[in-house]
Amino acid sequence: MGHSCFHIVDSKGLSIVTDPFDESIGYRMPKLRADVALISHEHYDHNNVEALQGNPVVLRGPGRHIVEGREFLGVASHHDERGGRLRGPNTIFCFVVDGFRICHLGDLGHQLSERAKAEIGEVDLLMIPVGGIFTLDGPGASQVVKELCPRIIIPMHYNTEALTFELEAVDRFLEGKDVEGPEKFLSITSKDLDMHRSKVVLLDYHGSDR
């Protein structure tokens, strides 16, 4: 979708949307029906629940959230390197879709503590901010990837031609990595998880002409 917003649909049709944004940031928000909305923090480029169709269960904050028998784990973190004193708290969400463990880091602004890494556990697909200024930058994000060892990495929250405020480009994060895309969407099966290597998948934002 763009920025930190993703639309995830499992094989049974459950619709999960992460961090829906206000269109003032430059991206177009498509009409999405959501069963579950995950909000990492209360900034306008991440919490536009009103843009979603349907009657989603909205999850915020750390802890174990159960929706229709499914667990969504919120892991406490911060939006900056000073314990949230600059930009407040951030919630990392971990959940399983069709056997794949997904981790959305929200606007993580610091390296993960040992406790947070233990809570997150194994990750198949990681959505990670890489644009710096307000979050992890490219090298910082690369360190988190090294520690979590996901099989598939989707960078988010970086500069594009559409974005109306300044972030760093994705390029520094991509250096030295196996990269695929840009892709309009990503469909994953067990065959896509190579246990011997990780890959980065770049996703186009909604409204891109590519």
C-alpha positions as CSV (number, residue, x, y, z in Angstrom):
1,M,0.0,0.0,0.0
2,G,2.8,2.4,0.9
3,H,4.8,3.7,3.8
4,S,4.2,1.2,6.7
5,C,0.7,0.1,5.5
6,F,0.3,-3.5,4.3
7,H,-2.8,-5.5,3.4
8,I,-2.4,-9.2,4.4
9,V,-5.0,-11.8,3.5
10,D,-4.8,-15.4,4.6
11,S,-6.1,-18.5,2.8
12,K,-9.5,-18.2,4.6
13,G,-10.0,-14.6,3.6
14,L,-9.1,-12.9,6.9
15,S,-8.0,-9.3,6.1
16,I,-5.3,-7.7,8.2
17,V,-4.2,-4.1,7.6
18,T,-1.1,-2.5,9.3
19,D,-0.6,1.2,10.0
20,P,-3.2,2.8,7.6
21,F,-2.0,6.3,6.7
22,D,-3.6,9.7,6.1
23,E,-3.3,10.6,2.4
24,S,-1.7,14.0,3.3
25,I,1.7,12.0,3.3
26,G,1.4,11.7,-0.4
27,Y,0.3,8.1,-1.0
28,R,-3.2,7.1,-2.1
29,M,-5.1,5.0,0.4
30,P,-7.1,2.3,-1.4
31,K,-10.5,1.1,-0.3
32,L,-9.7,-1.8,2.0
33,R,-12.0,-4.0,4.0
34,A,-10.3,-5.0,7.2
35,D,-11.1,-7.6,9.9
36,V,-8.1,-6.6,12.0
37,A,-6.2,-3.3,12.0
38,L,-2.8,-3.2,13.7
39,I,-1.7,0.3,14.9
40,S,1.9,0.6,16.0
41,H,1.6,4.1,17.3
42,E,-0.6,7.2,17.3
43,H,0.9,9.3,14.5
44,Y,-1.3,10.4,11.6
45,D,0.8,8.4,9.0
46,H,0.1,5.2,10.9
47,N,-3.3,5.4,12.7
48,N,-5.9,6.3,10.1
49,V,-8.4,3.6,11.0
50,E,-11.3,5.7,9.6
51,A,-10.0,5.0,6.1
52,L,-10.7,1.3,6.5
53,Q,-14.0,-0.4,5.4
54,G,-15.9,-2.9,7.4
55,N,-15.8,-3.1,11.2
56,P,-12.2,-4.1,12.0
57,V,-11.0,-5.1,15.5
58,V,-8.4,-2.4,16.2
59,L,-5.3,-3.6,18.1
60,R,-3.0,-1.2,19.9
61,G,-0.2,-1.6,22.5
62,P,1.8,-4.5,23.9
63,G,0.4,-7.8,25.1
64,R,-1.4,-10.8,23.7
65,H,-4.4,-9.9,21.6
66,I,-6.8,-12.7,20.5
67,V,-9.1,-12.2,17.5
68,E,-11.1,-15.1,16.2
69,G,-8.8,-17.6,17.9
70,R,-5.7,-16.0,16.5
71,E,-3.0,-14.4,18.5
72,F,-1.4,-11.0,17.7
73,L,1.5,-10.3,20.0
74,G,2.3,-6.7,20.7
75,V,5.9,-6.1,21.8
76,A,6.8,-2.9,23.6
77,S,9.4,-0.7,22.0
78,H,10.1,3.0,21.2
79,H,10.0,5.4,18.4
80,D,13.4,6.8,19.2
81,E,16.7,6.0,20.9
82,R,15.8,7.8,24.2
83,G,13.1,5.5,25.6
84,G,10.3,7.2,23.8
85,R,11.1,10.7,25.2
86,L,11.3,12.2,21.7
87,R,8.6,10.5,19.7
88,G,6.8,8.2,22.1
89,P,6.1,4.5,22.3
90,N,5.9,2.0,19.4
91,T,4.4,-1.4,19.3
92,I,5.9,-4.3,17.3
93,F,3.3,-6.8,16.1
94,C,4.0,-10.5,15.6
95,F,1.4,-12.9,14.2
96,V,1.0,-16.1,12.2
97,V,-0.6,-16.3,8.8
98,D,-1.0,-19.7,7.1
99,G,1.9,-21.0,9.1
100,F,4.2,-18.0,8.4
101,R,5.3,-15.9,11.3
102,I,5.2,-12.2,10.4
103,C,6.7,-9.3,12.3
104,H,5.8,-5.7,11.6
105,L,8.3,-3.4,13.5
106,G,6.2,-0.2,13.2
107,D,8.3,2.9,13.6
108,L,11.1,1.2,15.6
109,G,13.7,3.8,16.4
110,H,16.4,1.7,18.2
111,Q,18.2,-1.6,18.4
112,L,16.2,-4.4,19.9
113,S,16.8,-5.4,23.5
114,E,17.4,-9.1,24.4
115,R,14.0,-9.2,25.9
116,A,12.3,-7.9,22.8
117,K,14.2,-10.3,20.6
118,A,13.1,-13.2,22.8
119,E,9.4,-12.0,22.7
120,I,9.6,-11.7,18.9
121,G,11.1,-15.1,18.4
122,E,11.6,-16.7,15.0
123,V,10.5,-14.6,12.1
124,D,9.7,-15.8,8.5
125,L,8.7,-12.4,7.1
126,L,10.0,-9.1,8.6
127,M,8.6,-5.6,7.7
128,I,11.2,-3.1,8.8
129,P,11.6,0.7,8.7
130,V,14.8,1.8,7.0
131,G,14.4,5.5,6.2
132,G,16.2,7.0,9.2
133,I,15.4,10.5,10.7
134,F,12.4,9.2,12.6
135,T,13.3,5.4,12.7
136,L,16.1,3.0,12.1
137,D,18.3,4.0,9.1
138,G,19.7,1.6,6.6
139,P,22.7,0.3,8.6
140,G,20.6,0.2,11.8
141,A,17.9,-1.8,10.1
142,S,20.5,-4.2,8.7
143,Q,21.8,-4.9,12.2
144,V,18.2,-5.8,13.3
145,V,17.8,-8.1,10.3
146,K,21.1,-9.8,11.2
147,E,19.9,-10.5,14.7
148,L,16.3,-11.7,13.8
149,C,17.4,-13.8,10.7
150,P,14.1,-13.6,8.8
151,R,13.8,-15.4,5.4
152,I,12.0,-12.6,3.7
153,I,12.5,-8.9,4.4
154,I,10.2,-6.1,3.3
155,P,11.7,-2.6,3.8
156,M,9.2,0.2,4.6
157,H,9.0,3.8,5.8
158,Y,11.6,5.3,3.3
159,N,11.7,8.1,0.8
160,T,9.8,7.8,-2.5
161,E,8.8,10.4,-5.2
162,A,5.3,10.4,-3.6
163,L,6.2,11.1,0.0
164,T,5.6,14.6,1.2
165,F,8.2,14.7,4.0
166,E,11.9,13.8,4.2
167,L,13.2,10.3,4.8
168,E,16.3,8.6,3.5
169,A,16.1,6.4,0.4
170,V,16.1,2.6,0.6
171,D,19.4,2.3,-1.1
172,R,21.8,2.1,1.9
173,F,19.7,-0.7,3.3
174,L,19.8,-2.7,0.1
175,E,23.6,-2.7,-0.2
176,G,25.0,-6.2,-0.4
177,K,21.6,-7.9,-0.1
178,D,19.7,-10.3,-2.4
179,V,16.9,-8.0,-3.7
180,E,13.8,-8.8,-5.7
181,G,11.2,-6.4,-7.1
182,P,9.7,-3.8,-7.1
183,E,6.6,-6.0,-7.0
184,K,2.9,-5.0,-6.9
185,F,2.2,-7.7,-4.4
186,L,3.7,-10.7,-2.7
187,S,2.2,-14.2,-2.5
188,I,4.1,-16.6,-0.3
189,T,4.1,-20.4,-0.1
190,S,6.4,-22.7,1.9
191,K,8.5,-23.0,-1.3
192,D,9.4,-19.3,-1.1
193,L,11.2,-19.8,2.2
194,D,14.8,-20.7,1.6
195,M,16.3,-21.8,4.8
196,H,19.8,-21.1,3.6
197,R,19.4,-17.5,2.6
198,S,17.4,-14.3,3.2
199,K,16.0,-12.1,0.5
200,V,14.7,-8.5,0.3
201,V,11.4,-7.9,-1.5
202,L,10.7,-4.4,-2.6
203,L,7.0,-3.6,-2.9
204,D,5.6,-0.7,-5.0
205,Y,3.3,1.8,-3.2
206,H,-0.3,2.1,-4.2
207,G,-0.7,4.3,-7.3
208,S,2.8,3.7,-8.6
209,D,2.8,3.7,-12.4
210,R,5.5,1.1,-12.7
